[in-house]
Amino acid sequence: MKIAVVAANGKAGRLIVEEGLNRGMDVTAIVRGENKTRANDAIIKDVFEINKEDLAGLDVIVDAVGAWTPETVHIVPDAANHLANLLKGADTRLLVVGGAGSLFVNPEHTKTVADVTPFPEEAMPVLNAHQKALDDLRKYDDVNWTYVSPAGDFQADGERTGKYILGSEELILNSKGESVISYADYAIAMIDEIESGSHIKERISVVSE
């Protein structure tokens, strides 16, 4: 299977590249500067410079673009939309590294984690950007997208346990009553979904066991 990871030098991107390579996938790293991953193939481009030719022949694109400041967070939905527009009508799938703030906390799906959690004000632009990316993806009927929300506590340097629980639109807790997952276990879940293709045009969520 041929996949490309956009923002492959980032913490999440690099682990997704690693997991894909370990499963025997043909992985291309798409990075803005020097390729710091183990992928032999690299495209050195900003996400917004990527064109259809760059994505030709690929089975899956992973959007691992992140942004953390109020000035840059627009990049999150903008990148998702740019890649989705390139993939309109194509068989190539788009998997997006999402956020947890958009997960629902009630069966009616009227309230999200962001609605009921007293986040610091400086965190809201990031939460809103990931929410917008999901809202925008839901409008694409002709793109094979999957949005993968991590648990609330998304630990960059957390342990790789190899185990996780798969959820869908609602926040789920593990056996300890926690909403937590490591980037490493999240990468496993992402590659599992790439292999299975079980949730096209859906949002899924993952939490550690």
C-alpha positions as CSV (number, residue, x, y, z in Angstrom):
1,M,0.0,0.0,0.0
2,K,1.3,3.5,-0.9
3,I,0.7,6.2,1.6
4,A,2.0,9.8,2.1
5,V,2.1,11.6,5.4
6,V,1.8,15.4,5.3
7,A,3.8,17.2,8.0
8,A,5.8,13.9,8.5
9,N,8.5,15.7,10.6
10,G,6.0,16.5,13.3
11,K,5.7,14.3,16.4
12,A,2.4,12.6,15.2
13,G,3.5,12.5,11.6
14,R,6.8,10.8,12.3
15,L,5.3,8.1,14.4
16,I,2.7,7.4,11.7
17,V,5.5,7.1,9.1
18,E,7.4,4.7,11.4
19,E,4.3,2.6,12.0
20,G,3.5,2.4,8.3
21,L,7.1,1.4,7.4
22,N,7.1,-1.3,10.1
23,R,4.0,-2.8,8.5
24,G,5.7,-2.9,5.1
25,M,3.9,0.1,3.6
26,D,5.5,2.3,0.9
27,V,5.6,5.6,2.7
28,T,6.3,9.0,1.3
29,A,7.1,11.9,3.7
30,I,5.8,15.3,2.7
31,V,7.8,17.9,4.6
32,R,8.6,21.6,4.3
33,G,12.3,21.1,4.9
34,E,14.8,18.3,5.4
35,N,13.1,14.9,5.7
36,K,13.8,13.7,9.3
37,T,11.8,10.5,9.0
38,R,12.9,7.0,8.0
39,A,10.9,7.2,4.8
40,N,13.1,6.9,1.7
41,D,10.8,8.9,-0.5
42,A,10.1,12.5,0.3
43,I,8.4,15.5,-1.3
44,I,9.8,18.8,0.0
45,K,6.8,21.1,-0.2
46,D,4.5,23.2,2.0
47,V,1.1,21.6,2.3
48,F,-0.5,24.3,0.2
49,E,2.0,23.7,-2.6
50,I,0.9,20.1,-3.0
51,N,-0.9,19.4,-6.3
52,K,-2.7,16.5,-7.8
53,E,0.4,15.2,-9.6
54,D,2.1,14.8,-6.2
55,L,-0.7,12.6,-5.0
56,A,-1.1,10.4,-8.1
57,G,-0.7,6.7,-7.5
58,L,-1.1,7.0,-3.7
59,D,-3.7,4.9,-1.9
60,V,-3.9,7.1,1.2
61,I,-2.9,10.6,2.3
62,V,-2.5,11.3,6.0
63,D,-3.0,14.9,7.1
64,A,-0.9,15.3,10.2
65,V,-0.7,19.1,10.0
66,G,-0.8,20.8,13.4
67,A,-0.8,24.4,14.6
68,W,-0.8,25.8,18.1
69,T,-1.0,29.6,18.0
70,P,-4.0,31.9,17.3
71,E,-2.1,33.3,14.3
72,T,-1.4,29.9,12.7
73,V,-4.4,27.6,13.6
74,H,-6.3,28.5,10.4
75,I,-3.7,26.2,8.8
76,V,-5.5,23.1,10.3
77,P,-8.8,23.5,8.4
78,D,-7.2,25.1,5.4
79,A,-4.9,22.1,5.0
80,A,-7.7,19.6,5.3
81,N,-9.8,21.5,2.7
82,H,-6.8,21.9,0.3
83,L,-6.1,18.1,0.4
84,A,-9.8,17.2,0.2
85,N,-10.2,19.5,-2.9
86,L,-7.3,17.7,-4.6
87,L,-8.9,14.3,-3.9
88,K,-12.4,15.1,-5.1
89,G,-13.7,12.1,-7.1
90,A,-10.5,10.1,-6.6
91,D,-10.2,6.7,-5.0
92,T,-7.3,7.9,-2.8
93,R,-8.4,8.2,0.8
94,L,-7.7,11.1,3.2
95,L,-7.1,10.4,6.9
96,V,-6.9,13.5,9.2
97,V,-5.2,13.7,12.6
98,G,-8.1,15.4,14.4
99,G,-8.8,16.9,17.8
100,A,-10.8,15.7,20.9
101,G,-12.7,18.9,21.5
102,S,-15.3,18.0,18.9
103,L,-16.3,14.7,20.4
104,F,-19.8,14.6,21.7
105,V,-20.6,14.0,25.4
106,N,-24.3,13.2,25.1
107,P,-26.3,10.7,23.1
108,E,-28.2,13.5,21.3
109,H,-24.9,14.9,20.0
110,T,-25.8,18.4,21.0
111,K,-22.9,19.0,23.3
112,T,-19.2,18.5,22.7
113,V,-16.1,18.2,25.0
114,A,-15.3,21.9,24.1
115,D,-18.8,23.0,25.1
116,V,-18.7,21.5,28.6
117,T,-15.0,21.7,29.6
118,P,-13.5,24.9,31.1
119,F,-10.5,25.2,28.7
120,P,-8.2,28.1,29.1
121,E,-9.1,30.9,26.6
122,E,-5.8,30.5,24.8
123,A,-6.7,26.9,23.9
124,M,-9.9,27.7,22.2
125,P,-8.5,28.8,18.8
126,V,-6.9,25.3,18.4
127,L,-10.1,23.5,19.4
128,N,-12.2,25.7,17.1
129,A,-9.7,25.0,14.2
130,H,-10.0,21.3,14.6
131,Q,-13.8,21.5,14.9
132,K,-13.9,23.5,11.6
133,A,-11.8,21.0,9.8
134,L,-14.2,18.2,10.8
135,D,-17.3,20.3,9.9
136,D,-15.8,21.1,6.5
137,L,-14.9,17.5,5.8
138,R,-18.4,16.4,6.4
139,K,-19.5,18.5,3.4
140,Y,-17.4,16.5,0.9
141,D,-19.6,13.7,-0.6
142,D,-17.0,12.9,-3.2
143,V,-13.9,12.4,-0.9
144,N,-13.1,9.2,1.0
145,W,-12.1,11.0,4.2
146,T,-11.8,9.6,7.8
147,Y,-11.3,12.0,10.7
148,V,-9.5,10.3,13.7
149,S,-10.0,12.0,17.1
150,P,-7.5,11.2,19.8
151,A,-8.5,11.0,23.5
152,G,-8.7,14.2,25.5
153,D,-5.2,13.7,27.0
154,F,-3.1,13.2,23.9
155,Q,0.4,12.4,25.2
156,A,3.3,13.1,22.8
157,D,5.8,11.1,24.7
158,G,3.4,8.5,26.1
159,E,4.1,4.8,26.1
160,R,3.5,2.6,23.1
161,T,1.3,-0.2,24.5
162,G,-0.1,-1.5,21.2
163,K,-3.6,-1.5,22.6
164,Y,-6.4,0.9,22.2
165,I,-10.2,1.1,22.2
166,L,-12.0,2.3,19.1
167,G,-14.9,4.7,19.4
168,S,-16.9,6.9,17.1
169,E,-18.5,10.3,17.6
170,E,-18.7,10.3,21.4
171,L,-16.0,10.7,24.0
172,I,-15.2,7.3,25.5
173,L,-13.2,6.4,28.6
174,N,-10.9,3.5,29.3
175,S,-11.2,0.9,32.1
176,K,-9.6,3.4,34.5
177,G,-12.2,6.1,33.6
178,E,-9.6,8.1,31.7
179,S,-9.6,9.8,28.3
180,V,-5.9,9.3,27.3
181,I,-3.8,8.0,24.5
182,S,-0.1,8.2,23.5
183,Y,0.9,9.5,20.1
184,A,2.5,6.0,19.5
185,D,-0.7,4.1,20.1
186,Y,-2.6,6.7,18.1
187,A,-0.3,6.0,15.2
188,I,-1.1,2.3,15.5
189,A,-4.8,3.1,15.3
190,M,-4.2,5.3,12.3
191,I,-2.4,2.6,10.4
192,D,-5.0,0.0,11.4
193,E,-7.6,2.2,9.9
194,I,-5.5,2.7,6.7
195,E,-5.3,-1.1,6.4
196,S,-8.9,-1.8,7.1
197,G,-10.7,1.2,5.4
198,S,-13.6,0.5,7.7
199,H,-14.8,4.1,8.3
200,I,-15.0,6.0,5.1
201,K,-16.7,9.4,5.4
202,E,-16.8,8.9,9.2
203,R,-15.2,10.3,12.3
204,I,-13.7,7.7,14.7
205,S,-12.0,8.2,18.1
206,V,-9.4,6.2,20.0
207,V,-8.5,5.9,23.7
208,S,-5.9,3.7,25.5
209,E,-7.1,0.5,27.1
